Amino acid sequence: MKQILVCILMIMIIGLQADCAIFQGGVSAVGKGNQVIDRDTKAPISNARIVLPKQNYSTVTDSNGFFDIGVSTTGTSVISVEKTGYKPYSLTINSNGLNNPLILEIEKKGAHNITIDTNMYHLGDNNYSEMSANAGEFRIRPTGPFYSTIFNLSDASLTRPVYLVIGSIIGIDTAMARGIGQNKITNSYASPPEVYLNGNKIAEIKINGDGQKIKLPNNLLRRKNELTIKTGVNLMQTAYIDYDDIEIMNLYIE
């Protein structure tokens, strides 16, 4: 996948709503294997929370930053890392990617960084083809076709460049996503999810991916802001509205 595609206007977000409790992994020393480290210093990070929403699994890193994934994984999964003082981090991985140890680098928060949501959400209507992007990976009940939240900014943030960062987005069935092989649908495609800031459309999400970043227009920013994300619709279905089912995780401001 060409890296330049990640720079296209895009976005999405949000929170974990599972029907069962999250399975907790052990906290004893692991020794070697998967590890969380500081992006800049490369120092290991202890007591970082690791979450795999699809598997309803959670664990924490040991004193040397190591952790085990104590559940089986198939297909594509999102793995998330949370640690106080650090930006939320998530990565979309294939089960084949777990054949080798994961080294996850997380970055310390800056003075203007704001974590909005570290949960995973499913947007849409739970009506999708098995050929849809990540169709076999959805495990969370849909919350509807849109997500909305409020976030606050300091006066200093109103005049500096401000970006919305989305940790991970899966399930998008746009023509562009189809064109780069992110779904297997051959006879239809969806409109892109749309992002609104204080009632104004500012971006569209064209493809699935991690760490997608959207610049928030300074002329639209206020101290108190409303962010809304609307999922796309199947453009080939005219008998009724068929929302594109997507899942998003980790949302923050930088």
Residue frames relative to the residue before (quaternion, step in Angstrom):
aa qw qx qy qz dx dy dz
M 1.0000 0.0000 0.0000 0.0000 0.00 0.00 0.00
K 0.4208 -0.7195 0.4822 0.2698 3.57 -0.74 0.95
Q 0.5244 -0.6776 0.4258 0.2906 3.50 -0.89 1.04
I 0.5953 0.6094 -0.3673 0.3733 3.55 1.11 -0.68
L 0.5822 0.6040 -0.3734 0.3960 3.57 1.14 -0.58
V 0.5975 0.5850 -0.3631 0.4110 3.57 1.13 -0.59
C 0.6540 0.5367 -0.3085 0.4347 3.56 1.20 -0.50
I 0.4738 0.6653 -0.4517 0.3589 3.60 1.25 -0.08
L 0.6144 -0.5362 0.4133 0.4053 3.55 -1.14 0.53
M 0.2379 0.7747 -0.5475 0.2088 3.56 -0.74 1.08
I 0.1425 0.8068 -0.5693 0.0682 3.52 -1.37 0.04
M 0.2289 0.7530 -0.6117 0.0796 3.43 -1.47 0.01
I 0.1460 -0.8493 0.5062 0.0351 3.49 -1.17 0.31
I 0.8576 0.4787 -0.1815 0.0491 3.21 -1.77 -0.39
G 0.9191 -0.3314 0.1058 0.1851 3.54 -1.53 0.26
L 0.5504 -0.6672 0.4310 0.2571 3.49 -1.13 0.75
Q 0.1053 0.7753 -0.6150 0.0980 3.55 -0.70 1.14
A 0.0950 0.8197 -0.5537 0.1117 3.56 0.17 1.23
D 0.5205 -0.6570 0.4576 0.2966 3.53 -1.21 0.54
C 0.7649 0.2814 -0.1767 0.5519 3.58 1.20 -0.25
A 0.6431 -0.5387 0.3791 0.3905 3.54 -1.26 0.38
I 0.5055 -0.6234 0.4970 0.3299 3.53 -1.21 0.51
F 0.3883 -0.7081 0.5402 0.2366 3.55 -0.90 0.95
Q 0.2807 -0.7832 0.5376 0.1371 3.56 -0.79 1.04
G 0.3337 -0.7378 0.5559 0.1879 3.53 -0.91 0.98
G 0.6280 -0.5564 0.3880 0.3814 3.56 -1.25 0.23
V 0.3511 -0.7389 0.5404 0.1968 3.53 -1.28 0.38
S 0.4457 0.6874 -0.4693 0.3295 3.59 1.19 0.14
A 0.6756 -0.5102 0.3412 0.4083 3.56 -1.22 0.46
V 0.3140 -0.7620 0.5441 0.1574 3.54 -0.94 0.94
G 0.4032 -0.7432 0.4493 0.2886 3.55 1.05 -0.73
K 0.7632 -0.2115 0.1878 0.5809 3.59 0.45 -1.20
G 0.5131 0.6449 -0.4738 0.3103 3.53 -1.28 0.35
N 0.8179 -0.1323 0.1337 0.5438 3.55 -0.96 -0.90
Q 0.0076 0.8257 -0.5607 0.0615 3.56 -0.88 0.93
V 0.2423 -0.7270 0.6232 0.1561 3.54 -1.24 0.65
I 0.0002 0.8073 -0.5886 0.0416 3.56 -0.84 1.04
D 0.5770 -0.5556 0.4672 0.3743 3.54 -1.32 0.32
R 0.5159 -0.6832 0.4190 0.3024 3.58 -0.79 1.01
D 0.7521 0.4122 -0.2154 0.4670 3.58 0.94 -0.88
T 0.7789 0.3430 -0.1857 0.4911 3.59 0.83 -0.94
K 0.3256 -0.7611 0.4789 0.2922 3.58 1.29 -0.48
A 0.4132 0.7038 -0.4759 0.3279 3.59 1.23 0.30
P 0.5178 -0.6358 0.4623 0.3375 3.63 -1.02 0.70
I 0.2499 -0.7699 0.5737 0.1249 3.56 -1.11 0.72
S 0.2306 -0.7888 0.5595 0.1073 3.56 -0.62 1.16
N 0.8402 0.2344 -0.1686 0.4590 3.54 -1.34 0.39
A 0.3508 0.6825 -0.5443 0.3389 3.57 1.04 0.82
R 0.3771 -0.7372 0.5170 0.2171 3.59 -0.92 0.88
I 0.1548 -0.7766 0.6088 0.0487 3.55 -0.84 1.09
V 0.0141 -0.8078 0.5885 -0.0300 3.59 -0.80 1.02
L 0.0786 -0.7289 0.6774 0.0600 3.55 -1.13 0.82
P 0.2859 -0.8139 0.4765 0.1696 3.63 0.01 1.25
K 0.6265 0.5585 -0.3459 0.4196 3.59 0.94 -0.83
Q 0.7515 0.3695 -0.1946 0.5108 3.56 1.00 -0.85
N 0.3636 -0.7392 0.4835 0.2961 3.62 1.29 -0.03
Y 0.4709 0.6827 -0.4093 0.3804 3.54 1.06 0.87
S 0.0108 0.7848 -0.6188 0.0318 3.55 -1.06 0.84
T 0.0786 0.7669 -0.6355 0.0435 3.55 -1.15 0.68
V 0.3142 -0.7240 0.5667 0.2366 3.59 -1.28 -0.08
T 0.5417 -0.6209 0.4548 0.3379 3.56 -1.20 0.50
D 0.4841 -0.6574 0.4927 0.3011 3.56 -1.18 0.57
S 0.7771 -0.3679 0.2380 0.4518 3.59 -1.28 -0.11
N 0.7258 0.3804 -0.2320 0.5241 3.58 1.23 -0.38
G 0.6213 -0.5949 0.3259 0.3922 3.56 1.25 0.38
F 0.5328 0.6441 -0.4044 0.3711 3.60 1.25 0.05
F 0.0104 0.7895 -0.6136 -0.0013 3.56 -1.23 0.51
D 0.3370 -0.7068 0.5855 0.2101 3.52 -1.28 0.52
I 0.2847 -0.6818 0.6339 0.2287 3.54 -1.26 0.48
G 0.1506 -0.8663 0.4754 0.0280 3.52 -0.08 1.37
V 0.6539 0.4282 -0.3382 0.5241 3.57 1.15 0.62
S 0.5247 -0.6133 0.4765 0.3486 3.56 -1.20 0.43
T 0.1488 -0.7819 0.6010 0.0725 3.57 -1.09 0.73
T 0.0277 -0.7737 0.6329 0.0038 3.55 -1.05 0.83
G 0.8033 0.2345 -0.1810 0.5167 3.54 -1.11 0.61
T 0.7296 -0.3893 0.3265 0.4578 3.54 -1.16 -0.74
S 0.0191 -0.7884 0.6147 -0.0115 3.56 -1.01 0.86
V 0.3164 -0.6969 0.6022 0.2272 3.53 -1.27 0.45
I 0.1031 -0.7717 0.6257 0.0488 3.55 -0.89 0.97
S 0.1334 -0.8152 0.5631 0.0238 3.58 -0.82 1.03
V 0.1616 -0.7671 0.6152 0.0838 3.55 -1.17 0.72
E 0.0183 -0.7820 0.6230 -0.0073 3.57 -0.93 0.96
K 0.1207 0.7669 -0.6212 0.1067 3.54 -1.02 0.90
T 0.5178 -0.6465 0.4632 0.3152 3.57 -0.84 0.98
G 0.7928 0.2772 -0.2278 0.4928 3.56 -0.89 0.99
Y 0.7063 0.4003 -0.2469 0.5291 3.58 1.33 -0.09
K 0.5603 -0.5673 0.4758 0.3712 3.54 -1.26 0.45
P 0.5150 -0.6106 0.4799 0.3628 3.63 -1.04 0.65
Y 0.1185 -0.8025 0.5843 0.0236 3.55 -1.03 0.80
S 0.0869 0.7820 -0.6166 0.0268 3.56 -1.05 0.72
L 0.1332 -0.7824 0.6079 0.0249 3.51 -1.24 0.63
T 0.3029 -0.7281 0.5868 0.1838 3.56 -0.98 0.89
I 0.0155 -0.8262 0.5610 -0.0493 3.55 -0.59 1.16
N 0.3596 -0.6742 0.5955 0.2479 3.53 -1.28 0.47
S 0.6214 -0.5683 0.3737 0.3889 3.58 -1.05 0.67
N 0.6009 0.5596 -0.3618 0.4415 3.59 1.14 -0.57
G 0.6116 0.5775 -0.3425 0.4184 3.56 1.19 -0.57
L 0.6299 0.5418 -0.3299 0.4481 3.57 1.26 -0.28
N 0.4414 0.6867 -0.4640 0.3439 3.56 1.26 0.12
N 0.7377 0.2667 -0.1735 0.5955 3.56 1.25 -0.49
P 0.6192 -0.5638 0.3802 0.3926 3.61 -1.10 0.59
L 0.3627 -0.7097 0.5639 0.2166 3.55 -1.12 0.75
I 0.1012 -0.7475 0.6532 0.0658 3.57 -0.97 0.89
L 0.0794 -0.8261 0.5577 -0.0164 3.55 -0.30 1.31
E 0.1595 -0.8010 0.5740 0.0589 3.58 -0.59 1.18
I 0.0632 -0.8048 0.5899 0.0185 3.58 -0.69 1.04
E 0.3667 -0.7658 0.5082 0.1440 3.52 -1.15 0.78
K 0.5045 -0.6535 0.4742 0.3059 3.56 -0.99 0.84
K 0.5324 -0.6194 0.4750 0.3276 3.56 -1.15 0.66
G 0.3389 -0.6993 0.5889 0.2222 3.52 -1.21 0.66
A 0.7423 -0.4284 0.2838 0.4300 3.54 -1.32 0.12
H 0.7618 0.3708 -0.1914 0.4955 3.57 1.08 -0.71
N 0.4795 0.6804 -0.4412 0.3355 3.61 1.22 0.02
I 0.0551 -0.7915 0.6086 -0.0082 3.56 -0.94 0.96
T 0.2638 -0.7413 0.5944 0.1661 3.58 -0.77 1.00
I 0.2250 -0.7895 0.5605 0.1087 3.58 -0.70 1.10
D 0.7936 -0.1484 0.1466 0.5715 3.59 0.81 -0.97
T 0.1672 -0.7951 0.5769 0.0844 3.59 -0.91 0.91
N 0.5243 0.6495 -0.4014 0.3770 3.58 1.26 0.16
M 0.4071 -0.6596 0.5604 0.2917 3.53 -1.36 0.08
Y 0.0674 -0.7882 0.6111 0.0278 3.56 -1.09 0.80
H 0.2833 -0.7136 0.6166 0.1744 3.50 -1.27 0.60
L 0.0996 -0.7860 0.6094 0.0309 3.57 -0.62 1.16
G 0.5610 0.5850 -0.4466 0.3789 3.57 -0.98 0.85
D 0.5613 -0.6192 0.4465 0.3197 3.55 -1.26 -0.43
N 0.4831 -0.6883 0.4126 0.3503 3.60 1.31 0.20
N 0.5738 0.5314 -0.3865 0.4889 3.56 1.20 0.62
Y 0.3065 0.7586 -0.5105 0.2644 3.58 -0.19 1.25
S 0.5497 -0.6135 0.4695 0.3178 3.54 -1.27 0.54
E 0.5569 -0.5954 0.4589 0.3533 3.56 -1.19 0.52
M 0.6270 0.5212 -0.3297 0.4759 3.57 1.31 -0.24
S 0.4684 0.6901 -0.4293 0.3466 3.56 1.30 -0.14
A 0.6297 -0.5428 0.3908 0.3951 3.56 -1.15 0.57
N 0.8677 0.0190 -0.0506 0.4942 3.56 -0.89 1.06
A 0.2382 0.8182 -0.5014 0.1496 3.61 1.20 0.39
G 0.7082 0.4645 -0.2686 0.4588 3.58 0.97 -0.77
E 0.6478 0.5559 -0.3072 0.4206 3.56 1.27 -0.16
F 0.5428 0.6495 -0.4050 0.3459 3.61 1.18 -0.41
R 0.0067 -0.8117 0.5831 -0.0324 3.57 -0.87 1.00
I 0.6739 0.4997 -0.2778 0.4680 3.58 1.25 -0.29
R 0.5079 -0.6492 0.4696 0.3163 3.57 -1.00 0.79
P 0.4983 -0.6627 0.4588 0.3193 3.61 -0.98 0.76
T 0.3340 -0.7401 0.5542 0.1831 3.54 -1.14 0.74
G 0.6921 -0.4067 0.2718 0.5308 3.58 1.30 0.02
P 0.6954 -0.5210 0.3159 0.3810 3.59 -1.27 0.07
F 0.8017 0.1955 -0.1349 0.5484 3.62 1.15 -0.10
Y 0.2356 -0.7262 0.6286 0.1482 3.50 -1.40 0.37
S 0.0018 -0.8013 0.5980 -0.0193 3.57 -0.99 0.80
T 0.0706 0.7917 -0.6024 0.0732 3.55 -1.04 0.80
I 0.3703 -0.6997 0.5676 0.2263 3.55 -1.33 0.29
F 0.0418 0.7767 -0.6284 -0.0002 3.58 -1.05 0.73
N 0.3306 -0.7576 0.5405 0.1569 3.55 -1.15 0.71
L 0.1707 -0.7741 0.6034 0.0872 3.54 -1.17 0.70
S 0.4833 -0.6330 0.5139 0.3189 3.55 -1.21 0.51
D 0.6667 -0.4884 0.3689 0.4254 3.58 -1.25 0.28
A 0.6377 0.5477 -0.3285 0.4307 3.58 1.01 -0.79
S 0.6588 0.5287 -0.3065 0.4387 3.59 1.09 -0.68
L 0.5870 0.6179 -0.3658 0.3740 3.59 1.16 -0.45
T 0.7531 0.3662 -0.2070 0.5058 3.59 1.18 -0.41
R 0.6432 0.4944 -0.3356 0.4787 3.61 1.20 -0.16
P 0.6251 -0.5097 0.4012 0.4342 3.64 -1.21 0.21
V 0.0649 -0.8007 0.5955 -0.0099 3.59 -0.80 1.04
Y 0.0873 -0.8100 0.5799 0.0073 3.57 -0.87 1.00
L 0.2951 -0.6905 0.6295 0.1998 3.51 -1.22 0.65
V 0.1076 -0.7963 0.5938 0.0420 3.60 -0.80 0.99
I 0.1829 -0.7670 0.6104 0.0754 3.55 -0.95 0.99
G 0.4414 -0.7344 0.4491 0.2531 3.57 -0.58 1.13
S 0.7930 -0.1459 0.1382 0.5751 3.59 0.72 -1.07
I 0.0413 -0.7662 0.6412 0.0078 3.55 -1.16 0.76
I 0.0446 0.7891 -0.6111 0.0425 3.58 -0.87 0.96
G 0.7126 0.4951 -0.3294 0.3722 3.57 -1.26 0.38
I 0.4903 0.6828 -0.4345 0.3234 3.62 1.20 -0.17
D 0.1526 -0.8195 0.5516 0.0294 3.56 -0.86 1.06
T 0.2250 0.7846 -0.5443 0.1934 3.59 0.96 0.80
A 0.6651 -0.4802 0.3778 0.4293 3.56 -1.30 0.22
M 0.6414 0.5203 -0.3291 0.4578 3.59 1.01 -0.74
A 0.6461 0.5089 -0.3225 0.4686 3.59 0.96 -0.83
R 0.6377 0.5122 -0.3222 0.4766 3.57 1.04 -0.77
G 0.6618 0.5474 -0.3013 0.4143 3.57 0.96 -0.91
I 0.7425 0.3544 -0.2236 0.5226 3.60 1.11 -0.55
G 0.6327 -0.6171 0.3024 0.3570 3.56 1.25 0.52
Q 0.4336 0.7170 -0.4584 0.2962 3.61 1.15 0.41
N 0.7670 0.1046 -0.1393 0.6175 3.60 1.28 -0.03
K 0.4294 -0.7211 0.4951 0.2246 3.57 -1.27 0.32
I 0.3672 0.7327 -0.4927 0.2924 3.58 1.24 0.35
T 0.2039 -0.8205 0.5265 0.0891 3.60 -0.82 0.96
N 0.7933 0.3512 -0.1619 0.4703 3.60 1.08 -0.60
S 0.7847 0.1944 -0.1483 0.5696 3.60 1.18 0.24
Y 0.0357 -0.7717 0.6324 0.0582 3.54 -1.35 0.14
A 0.4327 -0.7170 0.4998 0.2211 3.53 -1.24 0.46
S 0.5350 -0.5590 0.5089 0.3772 3.51 -1.31 0.31
P 0.5503 -0.6310 0.4196 0.3507 3.61 -1.07 0.54
P 0.5600 -0.5551 0.4804 0.3841 3.58 -1.16 0.49
E 0.2638 -0.7745 0.5623 0.1201 3.54 -1.12 0.76
V 0.2359 -0.7633 0.5903 0.1158 3.54 -1.13 0.77
Y 0.0996 -0.7982 0.5939 0.0159 3.56 -0.90 1.02
L 0.1181 -0.7589 0.6374 0.0623 3.53 -1.11 0.84
N 0.8358 -0.1112 0.0200 0.5373 3.56 -0.59 1.21
G 0.7576 -0.4170 0.1860 0.4664 3.54 0.94 1.02
N 0.6626 0.4815 -0.2981 0.4902 3.60 1.27 -0.05
K 0.4192 -0.6961 0.5207 0.2617 3.57 -0.86 0.96
I 0.0697 -0.8315 0.5511 0.0023 3.58 -0.75 1.04
A 0.8289 0.0475 0.0102 0.5573 3.63 1.10 -0.40
E 0.2041 -0.7206 0.6430 0.1602 3.50 -1.42 0.27
I 0.3332 -0.7217 0.5699 0.2081 3.57 -1.14 0.67
K 0.2041 -0.8365 0.5023 0.0790 3.55 -0.43 1.21
I 0.8232 0.1046 0.0002 0.5580 3.59 0.98 -0.84
N 0.5525 -0.5713 0.4910 0.3567 3.53 -1.35 0.24
G 0.3174 0.7633 -0.5286 0.1927 3.57 -1.13 0.54
D 0.4846 -0.6547 0.5118 0.2733 3.53 -1.40 0.07
G 0.8501 0.2140 -0.1336 0.4623 3.55 -1.21 0.55
Q 0.2847 0.7753 -0.5206 0.2162 3.57 1.05 0.67
K 0.1817 -0.8179 0.5455 0.0227 3.53 -0.91 1.02
I 0.0767 -0.7905 0.6077 0.0059 3.57 -1.00 0.95
K 0.3583 -0.7209 0.5486 0.2255 3.56 -0.86 0.93
L 0.2826 -0.7495 0.5772 0.1589 3.55 -0.92 0.95
P 0.4431 -0.7141 0.4653 0.2777 3.64 -0.62 1.08
N 0.4700 -0.7099 0.4508 0.2681 3.57 -0.73 1.06
N 0.6376 0.5454 -0.3371 0.4270 3.58 1.08 -0.65
L 0.6902 0.4493 -0.2777 0.4945 3.60 1.26 -0.29
L 0.5668 0.6323 -0.3766 0.3702 3.58 1.23 -0.32
R 0.0730 -0.7599 0.6454 0.0279 3.52 -1.20 0.74
R 0.6631 -0.4541 0.3738 0.4631 3.56 -1.25 -0.02
K 0.7588 0.1841 -0.1066 0.6155 3.58 1.07 -0.79
N 0.0432 -0.8401 0.5380 -0.0539 3.57 -0.57 1.20
E 0.2487 -0.7412 0.6037 0.1557 3.53 -1.18 0.67
L 0.1165 -0.7795 0.6146 0.0330 3.54 -0.86 1.07
T 0.0038 -0.7957 0.6047 -0.0334 3.58 -0.86 1.00
I 0.0918 -0.7702 0.6298 0.0418 3.55 -1.03 0.87
K 0.1078 -0.7909 0.6017 0.0288 3.55 -0.79 1.08
T 0.3844 -0.7243 0.5177 0.2440 3.57 -0.81 0.97
G 0.5733 -0.6146 0.4275 0.3330 3.57 -1.25 0.44
V 0.3524 -0.7093 0.5664 0.2279 3.55 -1.37 -0.01
N 0.5692 -0.5746 0.4712 0.3520 3.55 -1.25 0.54
L 0.2992 -0.8015 0.4943 0.1541 3.58 -0.44 1.21
M 0.6459 0.5144 -0.3278 0.4590 3.60 1.21 -0.23
Q 0.6473 0.4934 -0.3122 0.4901 3.60 1.26 -0.23
T 0.0580 -0.8294 0.5556 -0.0096 3.58 -0.53 1.19
A 0.5550 0.6274 -0.3959 0.3763 3.62 1.19 -0.31
Y 0.7828 -0.0398 0.0518 0.6189 3.57 1.15 -0.63
I 0.5654 -0.5776 0.4504 0.3792 3.58 -1.27 0.18
D 0.0715 -0.7878 0.6118 -0.0078 3.56 -0.64 1.18
Y 0.2203 -0.8155 0.5238 0.1095 3.57 -0.19 1.29
D 0.4683 -0.6457 0.5265 0.2941 3.54 -1.13 0.71
D 0.3014 -0.7622 0.5476 0.1683 3.58 -0.81 1.00
I 0.0680 0.7915 -0.6003 0.0921 3.55 -0.74 1.10
E 0.1873 -0.7443 0.6204 0.1613 3.56 -1.29 0.27
I 0.0838 -0.8001 0.5939 -0.0079 3.52 -1.03 0.92
M 0.0276 -0.8124 0.5823 -0.0142 3.55 -1.11 0.68
N 0.8385 0.1757 -0.1816 0.4828 3.54 -1.10 0.91
L 0.1094 0.7776 -0.6014 0.1472 3.52 -0.60 1.23
Y 0.1880 0.7849 -0.5765 0.1277 3.59 -0.78 0.95
I 0.4272 -0.6763 0.5509 0.2381 3.51 -1.38 0.37
E 0.0401 0.7833 -0.6203 0.0043 3.55 -1.07 0.75
